[in-house]
Amino acid sequence: MMKPQDLKRPAKIRDLGVDELRREEQEITEHLMKLRFQLASGQIENPQLIRAFRHGLARVKTVLAEKQRAAQGS
């Protein structure tokens, strides 16, 4: 899984292939679920991580959609 600071860089995300993007999307979703459980139980040290991973997930989904549209167009 990519680190939160790597998720802020769209260039790194665009370098990934479609399969890697799908895997990354799944891993981020699972990690977000764990972070939400930690937040609910009061165990999380930095709640801003949830925001960083949510934004990263949106970036991954956006790039994945772009690549899928490009594949359908050609």
KAVEN-V790080 format. One record per residue. N is the residue number from 1. OMEGA is omega in whole degrees, 0 to 359 (NA if undefined). Layout:
n=<N:N>
omega=<OMEGA:OMEGA>
//
This chain:
n=<1:2:3:4:5:6:7:8:9:10:11:12:13:14:15:16:17:18:19:20:21:22:23:24:25:26:27:28:29:30:31:32:33:34:35:36:37:38:39:40:41:42:43:44:45:46:47:48:49:50:51:52:53:54:55:56:57:58:59:60:61:62:63:64:65:66:67:68:69:70:71:72:73:74>
omega=<179:177:181:180:176:179:179:184:181:180:179:180:181:179:182:176:183:180:178:179:178:178:179:179:180:181:180:179:178:180:177:179:179:179:179:176:178:179:181:181:177:183:185:180:183:181:179:177:180:179:181:180:176:179:177:178:178:179:180:180:180:181:178:178:178:181:179:177:180:180:178:182:183:NA>
//
